[in-house]
Amino acid sequence: MSTVAELQDLPKWRRLVVLLAGFFGLFAGVGSLFALVLAAAVGWQEHSQAQWPEVKAQVQRCGLDIYTYRSQAYWIDCRISYTVRGQEIVSRVHSRTIPKPSRLILQYPPGQFDRMQAWVDEHPEGTPIKVHYDPTNPGRVALVETDMPRGGPQTPGILKLLGFFAVSCVVLLTIARIARPRPAAVEA
């Protein structure tokens, strides 16, 4: 571990590199831990939803609508119906949100709004869609495998985020370790 005196003996630029790389490396480490916990929780939930019974539902209405809780965002919202044990059930499936196109400067991947609108146009009333329903609460459904833009499982995206934070943490802490002062050799 470097002492304050050893850090003060370094040139200003090298001291700044050590401090910034160390700080952001630790920040990335905390981000890695957060992403790991989130990936485990969401992955477990999605794994259990994949075990639910599958049913073929019929689209009653699909639209690219304004997200109810944030007026500057849109999402795909579909009303679907399906039959479980002879009972007709009506439920909803939806995508994650995207910002209103006029508010975007840069979008990745580009054309999300257009892809979402195209998906809605391809799913008019009566279109079949596969969903998994919760056997304890048949009105609750999940899209386990879907071509819906920004719909379906979130675990792959969270794992990419985890990888980014983990690699950033290792690289930044390595830079900080390389840039820190070396202990003076003891002469005999």
For each residue, the residues with C-beta under 8 A, 3 or more apart:
1:
2: 6 7 18 180 181
3: 6 7
4: 7 8
5: 8 9
6: 2 3 9 10 180 181
7: 2 3 4 10 15 18 19 180 181
8: 4 5 15
9: 5 6 181
10: 6 7 14 15 18 181
11: 14 15
12: 15 16
13: 16 17
14: 10 11 17 18 179
15: 7 8 10 11 12 18 19
16: 12 13 19 20
17: 13 14 20 21 175 176 179
18: 2 7 10 14 15 21 22 176 179 180
19: 7 15 16 22 23
20: 16 17 23 24
21: 17 18 24 25 172 173 175 176 179
22: 18 19 25 26 172 173 176
23: 19 20 26 27
24: 20 21 27 28 168 172
25: 21 22 28 29 168 169 171 172 173 175 176
26: 22 23 29 30 169 173
27: 23 24 30 31
28: 24 25 31 32 165 166 168 169 172
29: 25 26 32 33 165 169 173
30: 26 27 33 34
31: 27 28 34 35 165 168 169
32: 28 29 35 36 162 165 166 169
33: 29 30 36 37
34: 30 31 37 38
35: 31 32 38 39 158 161 162 165
36: 32 33 39 40 162
37: 33 34 40 41
38: 34 35 41 42 158
39: 35 36 42 43 155 158 159 162
40: 36 37 43 44
41: 37 38 44 45
42: 38 39 45 46 154 155 158
43: 39 40 46 47 155 158
44: 40 41 47 48
45: 41 42 48 49
46: 42 43 49 50 142 144 153 154 155
47: 43 44 50 51
48: 44 45 51 52
49: 45 46 52 132 134 142 144
50: 46 47 132 144
51: 47 48
52: 48 49 132 133 134 135 142 144
53: 132 133 135
54: 130 131 132 144
55: 82 83 84 130 131 132 133
56: 82 128 129 130
57: 80 81 82 91 128 129 130 131 141
58: 80 81 82 126 127 128 129
59: 62 78 79 80 123 124 125 126 127 128 129
60: 78 79 80 81 90 125
61: 78 79 125
62: 59 76 77 78 79 120 123 124 127
63: 76 77 78 120
64: 74 75 76 113 116 117 120
65: 74 75 76 77
66: 71 73 74
67: 70 71 73 74 75 97
68:
69:
70: 67 73 97
71: 66 67
72: 99 100 103
73: 66 67 70 97 98 99 100
74: 64 65 66 67 97 98 99 100 113 116
75: 64 65 67 94 95 96 97 98 150
76: 62 63 64 65 94 95 116 119 120 148 149 150 151
77: 62 63 65 92 94
78: 59 60 61 62 63 92 93 94 123 129
79: 59 60 61 62 90 91 92
80: 57 58 59 60 90 91 92 93 129 131 141
81: 57 58 60 88 89 90 91
82: 55 56 57 58 88 89 91 131 133 141
83: 55 86 87 88 89
84: 55 87 89 133 138
85: 138
86: 83
87: 83 84 138
88: 81 82 83
89: 81 82 83 84 133 138 139
90: 60 79 80 81 139
91: 57 79 80 81 82 131 133 139 140 141
92: 77 78 79 80 141
93: 78 80 129 131 141 143 148 151
94: 75 76 77 78 151
95: 75 76 116 148 149 150 151
96: 75 150 151 154
97: 67 70 73 74 75 150
98: 73 74 75 112 113 116 150
99: 72 73 74 103 104
100: 72 73 74 103 104
101: 104 113
102:
103: 72 99 100
104: 99 100 101 107
105:
106:
107: 104 110 111 112
108:
109: 112
110: 107
111: 107 114 115
112: 98 107 109 115 116 149 150
113: 64 74 98 101 116 117
114: 111 117 118
115: 111 112 118 119 149
116: 64 74 76 95 98 112 113 119 120 149 150
117: 64 113 114 120 121
118: 114 115 121 122
119: 76 115 116 122 123 147 148 149
120: 62 63 64 76 116 117 123
121: 117 118 124
122: 118 119 127
123: 59 62 78 119 120 127 129
124: 59 62 121 127
125: 59 60 61
126: 58 59
127: 58 59 62 122 123 124
128: 56 57 58 59
129: 56 57 58 59 78 80 93 123 146
130: 54 55 56 57 145 146
131: 54 55 57 80 82 91 93 141 142 143 144
132: 49 50 52 53 54 55 141 142 143 144
133: 52 53 55 82 84 89 91 138 139 140 141 142
134: 49 52 137 138 139 140 141 142
135: 52 53 138
136:
137: 134 140
138: 84 85 87 89 133 134 135
139: 89 90 91 133 134
140: 91 133 134 137
141: 57 80 82 91 92 93 131 132 133 134
142: 46 49 52 131 132 133 134
143: 93 131 132 146 148 151 152
144: 46 49 50 52 54 131 132 152 153
145: 130 152
146: 129 130 143 151 152
147: 119
148: 76 93 95 119 143 151 152
149: 76 95 112 115 116 119
150: 75 76 95 96 97 98 112 116
151: 76 93 94 95 96 143 146 148
152: 143 144 145 146 148
153: 46 144 156
154: 42 46 96 157 158
155: 39 42 43 46 158 159
156: 153 159 160
157: 154 160 161
158: 35 38 39 42 43 154 155 161 162
159: 39 155 156 162 163
160: 156 157 163 164
161: 35 157 158 164 165
162: 32 35 36 39 158 159 165 166
163: 159 160 166 167
164: 160 161 167 168
165: 28 29 31 32 35 161 162 168 169
166: 28 32 162 163 169 170
167: 163 164 170 171
168: 24 25 28 31 164 165 171 172
169: 25 26 28 29 31 32 165 166 172 173
170: 166 167 173 174
171: 25 167 168 174 175
172: 21 22 24 25 28 168 169 175 176
173: 21 22 25 26 29 169 170 176 177
174: 170 171 177 178
175: 17 21 25 171 172 178 179
176: 17 18 21 22 25 172 173 179 180
177: 173 174 180
178: 174 175
179: 14 17 18 21 175 176
180: 2 6 7 18 176 177
181: 2 6 7 9 10
182:
183:
184:
185:
186:
187:
188:
